[in-house]
């Protein structure tokens, strides 16, 4: 009986790793001042197979959107995007000055030292959706990610 239970357990671990196609590293959210209604979330996202980041959800904000900063002539502009491509095996930085997550209509102040739950919605090339749940640390207003981020 024990070998069967061990095999079942090992099989469940294997199947869990098959579905864990997306990994996130170095996530953080910028802290806010009391009346502030917008902040950013930043991280590095990598998918083992081709996929797209479709959206983000969190309880602390009325809306969470994917955004991109891009130069238009001599002006840097921010705009919402429907999705962000995640090429197989290549990390995609969600960082200040490029793609990032905007948390808007904040329901409360986001304070340094706390963690905020975020859920990333990802879709693979076959159309299968996966939720990636994160507990993201809040960094000081003055925090700047290291140069590789």
Backbone as a printed PyTorch tensor [residue, N CA C, xyz], in Angstrom:
tensor([[[  0.8110,  -1.1940,   0.0000],
         [  0.0000,   0.0000,   0.0000],
         [  0.8580,   1.2640,   0.0000]],

        [[  1.9340,   1.2650,   0.7570],
         [  2.7870,   2.4470,   0.8310],
         [  3.3800,   2.8210,  -0.5290]],

        [[  3.8600,   1.8550,  -1.3400],
         [  4.3910,   2.2510,  -2.6480],
         [  3.3370,   2.9280,  -3.5200]],

        [[  2.0650,   2.5290,  -3.3880],
         [  1.0090,   3.1520,  -4.1840],
         [  0.7910,   4.6000,  -3.7410]],

        [[  0.7950,   4.8300,  -2.4410],
         [  0.6150,   6.1880,  -1.9380],
         [  1.7950,   7.0590,  -2.3550]],

        [[  3.0030,   6.4980,  -2.2550],
         [  4.1930,   7.2330,  -2.6670],
         [  4.1340,   7.5690,  -4.1560]],

        [[  3.7110,   6.6110,  -4.9730],
         [  3.6000,   6.8410,  -6.4160],
         [  2.5400,   7.9000,  -6.7110]],

        [[  1.4200,   7.8580,  -5.9840],
         [  0.3690,   8.8520,  -6.1680],
         [  0.8770,  10.2480,  -5.8030]],

        [[  1.5910,  10.3420,  -4.6870],
         [  2.1470,  11.6150,  -4.2380],
         [  3.1590,  12.1390,  -5.2540]],

        [[  4.0600,  11.2810,  -5.7100],
         [  5.0670,  11.6840,  -6.6960],
         [  4.4000,  12.1240,  -7.9980]],

        [[  3.3600,  11.4170,  -8.4110],
         [  2.6260,  11.7770,  -9.6200],
         [  1.9460,  13.1190,  -9.4970]],

        [[  1.3910,  13.4090,  -8.3130],
         [  0.7300,  14.6980,  -8.1270],
         [  1.7500,  15.8370,  -8.1440]],

        [[  2.9430,  15.6040,  -7.5970],
         [  3.9870,  16.6260,  -7.6510],
         [  4.4070,  16.8850,  -9.0840]],

        [[  4.5500,  15.8260,  -9.8600],
         [  4.9390,  15.9600, -11.2540],
         [  3.8850,  16.7370, -12.0320]],

        [[  2.6080,  16.3970, -11.8330],
         [  1.5700,  17.1010, -12.5720],
         [  1.4910,  18.5580, -12.1450]],

        [[  1.7410,  18.8600, -10.8830],
         [  1.7300,  20.2480, -10.4240],
         [  2.8350,  21.0370, -11.1190]],

        [[  4.0040,  20.4200, -11.3040],
         [  5.0940,  21.1430, -11.9440],
         [  4.8380,  21.3320, -13.4330]],

        [[  4.0790,  20.4310, -14.0580],
         [  3.7390,  20.5910, -15.4660],
         [  2.8710,  21.8290, -15.6530]],

        [[  1.9300,  22.0690, -14.7160],
         [  1.0390,  23.2090, -14.8310],
         [  1.6810,  24.5080, -14.3580]],

        [[  2.7750,  24.4260, -13.6240],
         [  3.4630,  25.6260, -13.1430],
         [  4.3900,  26.1300, -14.2350]],

        [[  3.8030,  26.6720, -15.3000],
         [  4.5710,  27.0940, -16.4640],
         [  5.1150,  28.5110, -16.3410]],

        [[  4.5770,  29.2890, -15.4090],
         [  4.9590,  30.6900, -15.2870],
         [  5.5970,  30.9230, -13.9260]],

        [[  6.7390,  31.6000, -13.9340],
         [  7.3960,  31.9400, -12.6750],
         [  7.5580,  33.4580, -12.6000]],

        [[  7.5710,  33.9560, -11.3600],
         [  7.7180,  35.3840, -11.1190],
         [  8.8590,  35.5760, -10.1350]],

        [[  9.7300,  36.5220, -10.4200],
         [ 10.8190,  36.8320,  -9.4900],
         [ 10.8600,  38.3340,  -9.2280]],

        [[ 11.4070,  38.6860,  -8.0850],
         [ 11.6160,  40.0770,  -7.6720],
         [ 10.3710,  40.9640,  -7.7550]],

        [[  9.1950,  40.4800,  -7.3140],
         [  8.0240,  41.3640,  -7.3680],
         [  8.0820,  42.4110,  -6.2670]],

        [[  7.5560,  43.6000,  -6.5470],
         [  7.4260,  44.6470,  -5.5310],
         [  6.3960,  45.6710,  -5.9750]],

        [[  5.8450,  46.3560,  -4.9860],
         [  4.8760,  47.4240,  -5.2080],
         [  5.4190,  48.6690,  -4.5240]],

        [[  5.2610,  49.8170,  -5.1790],
         [  5.7120,  51.0750,  -4.5870],
         [  4.6910,  51.5410,  -3.5410]],

        [[  5.1750,  51.8940,  -2.3550],
         [  4.3250,  52.4030,  -1.2750],
         [  3.6570,  53.7060,  -1.7120]],

        [[  2.5840,  54.0640,  -1.0200],
         [  1.8620,  55.2900,  -1.3310],
         [  1.7620,  56.1870,  -0.1000]],

        [[  1.3980,  57.4380,  -0.3330],
         [  1.0550,  58.3510,   0.7530],
         [ -0.4490,  58.1970,   0.9960]],

        [[ -0.9690,  58.6780,   2.1340],
         [ -2.3570,  58.3930,   2.5040],
         [ -3.4330,  58.6800,   1.4530]],

        [[ -3.4010,  59.7690,   0.7400],
         [ -4.4820,  60.1010,  -0.1970],
         [ -4.2330,  59.6120,  -1.6230]],

        [[ -3.0940,  59.0120,  -1.8680],
         [ -2.7170,  58.5760,  -3.2190],
         [ -3.6380,  57.4510,  -3.6950]],

        [[ -4.0610,  57.5190,  -4.9650],
         [ -5.0030,  56.5410,  -5.5110],
         [ -4.3990,  55.6280,  -6.5700]],

        [[ -3.1020,  55.7930,  -6.8690],
         [ -2.4500,  55.0070,  -7.9280],
         [ -1.0460,  54.6240,  -7.4750]],

        [[ -0.6320,  53.4030,  -7.8230],
         [  0.7590,  53.0020,  -7.6300],
         [  1.1060,  51.9550,  -8.6780]],

        [[  2.3580,  51.5480,  -8.6960],
         [  2.8200,  50.5640,  -9.6680],
         [  3.2850,  49.2900,  -9.0090]],

        [[  3.1680,  48.2000,  -9.7510],
         [  3.6990,  46.8970,  -9.3380],
         [  4.6870,  46.4530, -10.4110]],

        [[  5.7970,  45.8940,  -9.9550],
         [  6.9020,  45.5730, -10.8550],
         [  7.4100,  44.1710, -10.5400]],

        [[  7.9330,  43.4830, -11.5390],
         [  8.4130,  42.1070, -11.3490],
         [  9.0470,  41.6020, -12.6340]],

        [[  9.6150,  40.4220, -12.5670],
         [ 10.1270,  39.7260, -13.7410],
         [  9.2610,  38.4730, -13.9070]],

        [[  8.6940,  38.2970, -15.1100],
         [  7.8050,  37.1650, -15.3900],
         [  8.4460,  36.3140, -16.4690]],

        [[  8.4070,  34.9930, -16.2810],
         [  8.9810,  34.0880, -17.2740],
         [  8.0600,  32.8890, -17.4400]],

        [[  7.8470,  32.4880, -18.6690],
         [  7.0230,  31.3340, -18.9880],
         [  7.8770,  30.2850, -19.6850]],

        [[  7.6640,  29.0210, -19.3310],
         [  8.4160,  27.9250, -19.9640],
         [  7.9860,  27.7280, -21.4150]],

        [[  6.7390,  28.0920, -21.7110],
         [  6.1970,  27.9600, -23.0660],
         [  5.6580,  29.3250, -23.5040]],

        [[  5.4350,  29.5220, -24.8060],
         [  4.8850,  30.8150, -25.2310],
         [  3.5500,  31.0870, -24.5330]],

        [[  3.3820,  32.2980, -24.0310],
         [  2.1610,  32.6540, -23.3120],
         [  1.9650,  34.1580, -23.3860]],

        [[  0.8350,  34.6080, -22.8270],
         [  0.5460,  36.0380, -22.7480],
         [  0.0290,  36.3510, -21.3530]],

        [[  0.5030,  37.4530, -20.8040],
         [ -0.0400,  37.9770, -19.5610],
         [ -1.2630,  38.7940, -19.9500]],

        [[ -2.4290,  38.3770, -19.4600],
         [ -3.6860,  39.0130, -19.8570],
         [ -4.1740,  40.0710, -18.8860]],

        [[ -3.8310,  39.9170, -17.6180],
         [ -4.3350,  40.8740, -16.6500],
         [ -3.8640,  40.5750, -15.2460]],

        [[ -4.3060,  41.4340, -14.3300],
         [ -3.9190,  41.3500, -12.9200],
         [ -5.1420,  41.6870, -12.0790]],

        [[ -5.2640,  41.0210, -10.9480],
         [ -6.3310,  41.3350,  -9.9990],
         [ -5.7360,  41.4960,  -8.6110]],

        [[ -6.3520,  42.3790,  -7.8190],
         [ -5.9630,  42.5620,  -6.4300],
         [ -7.1230,  43.1900,  -5.6810]],

        [[ -7.2090,  42.8970,  -4.4040],
         [ -8.2650,  43.4540,  -3.5610],
         [ -7.9960,  44.9070,  -3.1720]],

        [[ -6.7450,  45.3770,  -3.2420],
         [ -6.4240,  46.7250,  -2.7640],
         [ -6.7840,  47.8310,  -3.7610]],

        [[ -7.0850,  47.4490,  -4.9990],
         [ -7.3520,  48.4440,  -6.0320],
         [ -8.6870,  48.1810,  -6.7160]],

        [[ -9.3410,  49.2420,  -7.1140],
         [-10.5580,  49.1070,  -7.8940],
         [-10.2760,  48.5580,  -9.2810]],

        [[ -9.0920,  48.8930,  -9.8060],
         [ -8.6650,  48.4000, -11.1210],
         [ -7.1790,  48.1070, -11.0950]],

        [[ -6.7810,  47.0860, -11.8100],
         [ -5.3710,  46.7840, -12.0380],
         [ -5.2130,  46.5990, -13.5440]],

        [[ -4.2850,  47.3380, -14.1290],
         [ -4.1190,  47.3090, -15.5830],
         [ -2.6690,  47.0970, -15.9690]],

        [[ -2.4850,  46.4740, -17.1200],
         [ -1.1620,  46.3490, -17.7260],
         [ -0.9040,  47.6330, -18.5080]],

        [[  0.2820,  48.2030, -18.3310],
         [  0.6220,  49.4640, -18.9930],
         [  1.9960,  49.3590, -19.6350]],

        [[  2.2390,  50.2980, -20.5490],
         [  3.5360,  50.4010, -21.2080],
         [  3.9320,  51.8690, -21.2840]],

        [[  5.1900,  52.1360, -20.9650],
         [  5.7610,  53.4660, -21.1910],
         [  6.5150,  53.3690, -22.5190]],

        [[  6.2790,  54.3350, -23.3920],
         [  6.9610,  54.3270, -24.6910],
         [  7.1640,  55.7540, -25.1720]],

        [[  8.2170,  55.9480, -25.9210],
         [  8.4990,  57.2620, -26.5000],
         [  7.6150,  57.4810, -27.7180]],

        [[  6.9860,  58.6400, -27.7550],
         [  6.2430,  59.1020, -28.9320],
         [  6.8620,  60.4250, -29.3160]],

        [[  7.7340,  60.3760, -30.2980],
         [  8.5040,  61.5610, -30.6570],
         [  9.4480,  61.8890, -29.5150]],

        [[  9.3220,  63.0780, -28.9580],
         [ 10.1800,  63.5080, -27.8560],
         [  9.5270,  63.3180, -26.4830]],

        [[  8.3520,  62.6810, -26.4560],
         [  7.5860,  62.5810, -25.2130],
         [  7.4000,  61.1270, -24.7840]],

        [[  7.6260,  60.8700, -23.5010],
         [  7.3740,  59.5490, -22.9380],
         [  5.8900,  59.4820, -22.5680]],

        [[  5.1940,  58.4970, -23.0750],
         [  3.7640,  58.3410, -22.8060],
         [  3.4890,  56.9850, -22.1820]],

        [[  2.4640,  56.9610, -21.3210],
         [  2.0260,  55.7090, -20.7230],
         [  0.6570,  55.3780, -21.2980]],

        [[  0.4810,  54.0990, -21.6400],
         [ -0.8100,  53.6780, -22.1670],
         [ -1.1000,  52.2600, -21.6970]],

        [[ -2.3780,  51.9520, -21.5800],
         [ -2.7850,  50.5980, -21.2400],
         [ -2.5750,  49.6660, -22.4170]],

        [[ -2.2680,  48.4080, -22.1270],
         [ -2.1430,  47.3800, -23.1650],
         [ -3.0470,  46.2070, -22.7800]],

        [[ -3.5630,  45.5060, -23.7790],
         [ -4.4660,  44.3820, -23.5280],
         [ -3.7370,  43.1730, -22.9660]],

        [[ -2.4940,  42.9720, -23.3990],
         [ -1.7260,  41.8130, -22.9500],
         [ -0.2460,  42.0850, -23.1690]],

        [[  0.5720,  41.2210, -22.5490],
         [  2.0270,  41.3000, -22.7220],
         [  2.5130,  39.9150, -23.1150]],

        [[  3.2030,  39.8370, -24.2310],
         [  3.7250,  38.5560, -24.7050],
         [  4.8120,  38.0370, -23.7650]],

        [[  4.7630,  36.7330, -23.4890],
         [  5.7820,  36.0580, -22.6890],
         [  6.4300,  34.9890, -23.5660]],

        [[  7.5230,  35.3160, -24.2550],
         [  8.1940,  34.3390, -25.1160],
         [  8.7360,  33.1710, -24.2780]],

        [[  8.7200,  31.9970, -24.8250],
         [  9.1700,  30.8000, -24.1060],
         [ 10.5920,  30.9600, -23.5870]],

        [[ 10.7500,  30.7620, -22.2790],
         [ 12.0650,  30.7400, -21.6640],
         [ 12.7670,  32.0820, -21.5220]],

        [[ 12.1130,  33.1830, -21.8970],
         [ 12.7560,  34.4950, -21.8320],
         [ 12.0650,  35.3600, -20.7850]],

        [[ 12.8290,  35.8980, -19.8390],
         [ 12.2050,  36.7580, -18.8270],
         [ 11.7140,  38.0690, -19.4340]],

        [[ 10.5660,  38.5090, -18.9430],
         [  9.9970,  39.7920, -19.3490],
         [  9.9470,  40.6680, -18.1060]],

        [[ 10.6080,  41.8050, -18.1780],
         [ 10.6410,  42.7310, -17.0440],
         [  9.4260,  43.6380, -17.0590]],

        [[  8.7360,  43.6770, -15.9460],
         [  7.6880,  44.6660, -15.7310],
         [  8.3360,  45.6840, -14.7950]],

        [[  8.8300,  46.7700, -15.3750],
         [  9.6760,  47.7080, -14.6460],
         [  9.3170,  49.1390, -15.0150]],

        [[  9.7260,  50.0600, -14.1860],
         [  9.5190,  51.4720, -14.4560],
         [ 10.1670,  51.8250, -15.7940]],

        [[  9.4370,  52.5330, -16.6400],
         [  9.9770,  52.9240, -17.9350],
         [  9.6590,  51.9620, -19.0550]],

        [[  8.9570,  50.8700, -18.7930],
         [  8.5710,  49.9000, -19.8150],
         [  7.2070,  49.3280, -19.4600]],

        [[  7.0390,  48.0320, -19.6720],
         [  5.8020,  47.3820, -19.2330],
         [  5.7670,  47.3650, -17.7080]],

        [[  4.5800,  47.5120, -17.1450],
         [  4.4020,  47.4530, -15.7000],
         [  2.9180,  47.2800, -15.3860]],

        [[  2.6010,  47.1060, -14.1190],
         [  1.2180,  46.9870, -13.6670],
         [  0.8490,  48.2750, -12.9430]],

        [[ -0.2870,  48.8490, -13.2870],
         [ -0.8050,  50.0130, -12.5810],
         [ -1.9540,  49.5600, -11.6910]],

        [[ -1.8680,  49.9050, -10.4110],
         [ -2.9400,  49.6590,  -9.4520],
         [ -3.6480,  50.9940,  -9.2630]],

        [[ -4.8990,  51.0730,  -9.6920],
         [ -5.6180,  52.3360,  -9.7130],
         [ -6.8680,  52.2680,  -8.8420]],

        [[ -7.3610,  53.4250,  -8.4670],
         [ -8.5030,  53.5170,  -7.5560],
         [ -8.2280,  52.7240,  -6.2850]],

        [[ -7.0550,  53.0010,  -5.6970],
         [ -6.6720,  52.2900,  -4.4720],
         [ -7.7380,  52.4690,  -3.3960]],

        [[ -8.0350,  51.3910,  -2.6990],
         [ -9.0550,  51.4040,  -1.6520],
         [ -8.4870,  51.8450,  -0.3110]],

        [[ -7.1580,  51.8350,  -0.2160],
         [ -6.4780,  52.2380,   1.0170],
         [ -5.0260,  52.5360,   0.6960]],

        [[ -4.3380,  53.1000,   1.6710],
         [ -2.9060,  53.3460,   1.5150],
         [ -2.1700,  52.0100,   1.4760]],

        [[ -1.1730,  51.9190,   0.6180],
         [ -0.3100,  50.7410,   0.5200],
         [  0.9760,  51.1110,   1.2480]],

        [[  1.2460,  50.4170,   2.3500],
         [  2.3340,  50.8350,   3.2440],
         [  3.5740,  49.9580,   3.1200]],

        [[  4.7240,  50.6170,   3.1930],
         [  6.0150,  49.9380,   3.2010],
         [  6.0160,  48.8340,   4.2630]],

        [[  6.5430,  47.6820,   3.8840],
         [  6.6840,  46.5680,   4.8190],
         [  5.5410,  45.5700,   4.7810]],

        [[  4.3970,  45.9440,   4.2090],
         [  3.2890,  44.9850,   4.1100],
         [  3.4160,  44.1810,   2.8210]],

        [[  2.6330,  43.1350,   2.7060],
         [  2.5390,  42.3550,   1.4740],
         [  1.1370,  42.5120,   0.9130]],

        [[  1.0330,  42.5720,  -0.4030],
         [ -0.2400,  42.7020,  -1.1000],
         [ -0.4190,  41.4860,  -1.9980]],

        [[ -1.5990,  40.8740,  -1.9400],
         [ -1.8930,  39.7370,  -2.8090],
         [ -2.2480,  40.2310,  -4.2020]],

        [[ -1.5810,  39.6530,  -5.2090],
         [ -1.8710,  39.9120,  -6.6230],
         [ -2.1010,  38.5760,  -7.3090]],

        [[ -2.9690,  38.5580,  -8.2920],
         [ -3.1590,  37.3760,  -9.1230],
         [ -2.9360,  37.7710, -10.5710]],

        [[ -1.9700,  37.1220, -11.2200],
         [ -1.7090,  37.3400, -12.6470],
         [ -2.5300,  36.3400, -13.4470]],

        [[ -3.1880,  36.7990, -14.5000],
         [ -3.8950,  35.8930, -15.4040],
         [ -3.0510,  35.7090, -16.6590]],

        [[ -2.6960,  34.4480, -16.9230],
         [ -1.8200,  34.1080, -18.0390],
         [ -2.5460,  33.1080, -18.9410]],

        [[ -2.3310,  33.2300, -20.2420],
         [ -2.9140,  32.3010, -21.2040],
         [ -1.7990,  31.7160, -22.0530]],

        [[ -1.7800,  30.3690, -22.1840],
         [ -0.7550,  29.7390, -23.0130],
         [ -1.1900,  29.7430, -24.4760]],

        [[ -0.3200,  29.2510, -25.3560],
         [ -0.5790,  29.2740, -26.7930],
         [ -1.8050,  28.4440, -27.1740]],

        [[ -2.1650,  27.4450, -26.3630],
         [ -3.3350,  26.6020, -26.6290],
         [ -4.6210,  27.2330, -26.0980]],

        [[ -4.5080,  28.3800, -25.4330],
         [ -5.6810,  29.0630, -24.9090],
         [ -6.0240,  28.7130, -23.4700]],

        [[ -5.2180,  27.8500, -22.8480],
         [ -5.4720,  27.4750, -21.4560],
         [ -5.0310,  28.6090, -20.5450]],

        [[ -5.9040,  28.9610, -19.6030],
         [ -5.5970,  30.0500, -18.6740],
         [ -5.0910,  29.5170, -17.3490]],

        [[ -4.2040,  30.2860, -16.7440],
         [ -3.6050,  29.9380, -15.4590],
         [ -3.5740,  31.1970, -14.6020]],

        [[ -3.9370,  31.0730, -13.3360],
         [ -3.7850,  32.1600, -12.3790],
         [ -2.5020,  31.9370, -11.5970]],

        [[ -1.6980,  32.9710, -11.4900],
         [ -0.4670,  32.9220, -10.7040],
         [ -0.6700,  33.8490,  -9.5110]],

        [[ -0.7730,  33.2630,  -8.3330],
         [ -1.0350,  34.0310,  -7.1200],
         [  0.2840,  34.4310,  -6.4610]],

        [[  0.3770,  35.7160,  -6.0930],
         [  1.5940,  36.2710,  -5.5130],
         [  1.2680,  37.0300,  -4.2300]],

        [[  2.2030,  37.0350,  -3.3190],
         [  2.1740,  37.9170,  -2.1650],
         [  3.3530,  38.8660,  -2.3530]],

        [[  3.0570,  40.1100,  -2.6840],
         [  4.0740,  41.0490,  -3.1620],
         [  4.4440,  42.0470,  -2.0650]],

        [[  5.7430,  42.1730,  -1.7560],
         [  6.1580,  43.1400,  -0.7400],
         [  6.0300,  44.5740,  -1.2440]],

        [[  5.6780,  45.4510,  -0.3230],
         [  5.5940,  46.8840,  -0.6220],
         [  6.9060,  47.5310,  -0.1960]],

        [[  7.5170,  48.2290,  -1.1330],
         [  8.8140,  48.8970,  -0.9110],
         [  8.5980,  50.3880,  -0.6900]],

        [[  9.5970,  51.0860,  -0.1190],
         [  9.4650,  52.5230,   0.1500],
         [  9.2160,  53.3360,  -1.1140]],

        [[  8.6590,  54.5200,  -0.9290],
         [  8.4210,  55.4410,  -2.0490],
         [  9.6930,  55.7190,  -2.8420]],

        [[ 10.8260,  55.7220,  -2.1810],
         [ 12.1070,  56.0520,  -2.8110],
         [ 12.8300,  54.8320,  -3.3780]],

        [[ 12.2450,  53.6450,  -3.2570],
         [ 12.9080,  52.4200,  -3.6930],
         [ 13.1130,  52.4170,  -5.2010]],

        [[ 14.2490,  51.9130,  -5.6230],
         [ 14.5490,  51.7260,  -7.0430],
         [ 15.1080,  50.3330,  -7.2150]],

        [[ 14.5200,  49.5550,  -8.1050],
         [ 14.9760,  48.1790,  -8.3190],
         [ 16.4120,  48.1690,  -8.8220]],

        [[ 17.1270,  47.0710,  -8.5520],
         [ 18.5030,  46.9570,  -9.0340],
         [ 18.5280,  46.9670, -10.5510]],

        [[ 19.6490,  47.2380, -11.1280],
         [ 19.7680,  47.5200, -12.5620],
         [ 19.3150,  46.3940, -13.4560]],

        [[ 19.3600,  45.1360, -13.0160],
         [ 18.9360,  44.0290, -13.8750],
         [ 17.4510,  43.8760, -13.9700]],

        [[ 16.6920,  44.6430, -13.2220],
         [ 15.2450,  44.4320, -13.1630],
         [ 14.5520,  45.2780, -14.1760]]])
